[in-house]
Amino acid sequence: MAFRKNCGLELLAASLTLTFVLINLVDANSDGDALYALRQSLSDPDHVLQSWDQNLVTPCTWFHVTCNQDNRVTRVDLGNSNLSGHLAPELGKLEHLQYLELYKNNIQGTIPSELGKLKSLISLDLYNNNLTGKIPTSLGKLKSLVFLRLNDNRLTGSIPRELTKIPSLKVFDVSNNNLCGTIPIEGPFEHIPLENFENNSRLEGPELLGLASYDTNCN
C-alpha cells in the first residue's frame, strides 16, 4: 500500500514538473513570436538577425537576446545595427523585458503605445533613429523605467505629463526632435538638465504651472 502511495506521489510530482516546464516553454515561445514579429518588421542588410529562427523552442539562443533563468527575454541589444523599418507592436508582449536597446539605427514610423505594457522595463533607448509621431502617453505606466532616451528623432507633439509620474526616472533626453509645448518640472523632471530638451524649435519652458497650458504652441 505504501509503495503504491509513493508511486502516486512520484507520478504527481513528475506531472507537476512537466506542466511547469511546458508552461515555461509556452511563455518562452510567446516571447520568440514577439521578437520574430520585430524581425519581420525590420530590414536587416547586415544579417544581425540571422540567428532569429522562429522554429526554435526558445529565443534564448538568438544573438543580441538575453534571457533569465526561466527562459524569458530580459534584454534586446540591437543598437547601431544598421536596421531600418518600424517597431512592431508585438514588443509589448515581452512581459519580463528590462532593456530595449535600438539606438543608432534608421527605424521609422511611430513608437507603439503597446510599449507601455512592459512593466519590467528599466531602459528604453530609441535615440538616433528616424521616428515620427507623438511620445505615447502609455509610457507613463512604466513604473520601473530609469532611462528614456528618444533624442535625435523627428518626434512631434508635447511631452506627456504622464511621464512625471514615473518615480524611478533618472535619465530623460528628447533633444533634437520637433516637440512643442512646455518642459515639465514636476516629479523626476525637477532634476533633468535643460540641455536634454534642446533643439526643439516649438518647445518652451520650464513650465510655469497655472500660467500656461503645457501644450502651448502645439496647434
N, C-alpha and C positions, 0 to 999 in steps of 0.2 A: 504493500500500500504506500509506504514511504517512498519507494522507488518511483512509482507512478506519479506521486505528488511532485517529486524533484524533477522528473522529466517534464511534467506540465509547466513547472516554473521556468525551467530552462527554455522550453519552447516559447513561452510568453515573453521572456527576456529577449530571445532571438528575434521574435516577431516585432517587438517594440524597437529594437536596434535597427532592424531592416526598414521599418517605417520611418524612423528618424533619418536614416541615410537617404532614403528615397525623397523625403521632403527637402532635404538639403540639395539634392541633385536637381529637383524641380526648380527650386529657388535660384540655384546657380545657372540653370538653363534659361530662366527668365531674364537674368542679367545678361547672358550671352545674346539673347534675342534683342534686347535693348541696344547693346553695343553694335550688333550687326546692322540694326536699323541706322545707326550713325554711320557705319561704314558705307552703307548703300546711298546715303545722302551726301557723301563726300567724293571729291575727285582726288586721287592719290597717285600722282605721276612718279613718285619715288618709291612706291610699293612698301611704305612703312606699315601698312595694314595687311600685308600679305598673309600673316600668320592667323588672321582673324577668320577662322574656319567655323562656319555655323554648324557643321556636323559633329563637332567635338561636344562632349557632355558638359564641359565647363569652360569658361573663357579664361580661367586662371593660368593657362599655359600660353596665352597670347602675349606677344610683345607689347610693351607700353601699358599693360594692365597689371594691377596689384590686387590680391585678394586677402581676406582674413582667414582664420583657421577653419571657418565654416564654408569656405569657397564662395564667399560673397564679395563682389567687387568693391574695393575701397578707394582705388586711385585709377585715374586715366591720365597718362602723361603723353600728350601729343603736341607739346609746344614746339614751334619752329620746325614744322614737319612738311612744309610746302603743300598744305592741304587747302582745297577750295570746296565750294558747295555751301550747304547750310546745316544748321544744327537740327537734329531730329528730336521731336517732342518726346519720343520714347525714352530719352535720357532721364526723364522724371520718374521712371520705374526703378532706378538704381537706389534702392532703399538705404543701403549702407555706404553709399559713396561719400567720401570725405574730401577728396581733391579732384577737381576737374580742371585740367591744365591744357588749354587750347590756344595759348597766346602765340603771336607772331606767325600767323598763317594768312590766308586770304579768304576766310569764311565770310559769306554774305548772308543777307536775309535778317530776320529778327531773332531776338533772344526768346526762346519758347517760354511761355508762362508756366509750363509744366516743371521747370527747374525749381519752382517754389515748393515742390513736393519732396525735395532732397533734404530731409530733416537732419541728416547727419553731416551735411556739407560744412567744411571748415574753410575751404579756399575755392573761389571761382575766378579763374584768370582767363579772360577773353580779350585782353588788350592786344593792340596792333593787329586788328583784322579789318574787315570792311562791313561791319554790322550796322544795320539801319533800324529805324523804328524806335519805340519807346523802351525805357527800362521797365520791365514788368513789376507791377505793384506786388505780385505774389512773392517776390524775393524777400519781402519783409517777414515772411513766415520762417525764414532760415535762422532760427534762434541760436545755432551753433557757429554761424558764419563769423570768421575773423578777417579774411582777406577778400575784398571785392574790387577787382581791377578791370575796368572797362574802358580805359583810356585809349586814345588813338583809334577811334572807330568813326562812324557817321551817325551816332545816335541822336535822336531828337526828343522833344518834349521836356517836361520838368523832372526834377529829381523826386521820386516818390517819397512822400513823408512817412510811409510805412517803414522805410529803412531806418528811421530814427528810433524804432522800437526794438532794434537788434542790439542787446546789451553787450554782446561779445565782439562787435565790430571794432577793429583796430586800424585797419588799412582800407581806405576807400579812395579810388582815383578814377575820375571821369574827364580828365583834361583832354583837350584836342578832340572834341566832338562838336555837335551843333545843338547843345542843350539850351533851354530857356528857363525863365523864372528866377527864383532866388536860391541862394545857398542855405541849406538847413543849418541851424545852430543848436538844436536840441539833441539830447542823448549822446551817442558816440561822436556826433558831428562837432561837438564842442572842441574836440582835440584834433580834428582833421585839418592839416595845413591848407591854406588858401591856394597854394600852387597846384594842388590836386584837382582844382576846378578851372584852371587857366585855359585860355583859347577856346572858349565857348562864347561866341560873339553876343548872344542874347541872354546870357546868364548873369544875373546881378546878385549882389549880396555883400556881406552876410544879411540874412533875412531880418527885417525889422518886424518883430512879432506884433500883430494887431494893426500895423500901419499899411501893409501892402499884402495883396494876395500872393501866395507862394508861386503861383503860375503866371505872374505878371509877365508881359512880353511874349506870351506863348500863342496869342491869337494873331 
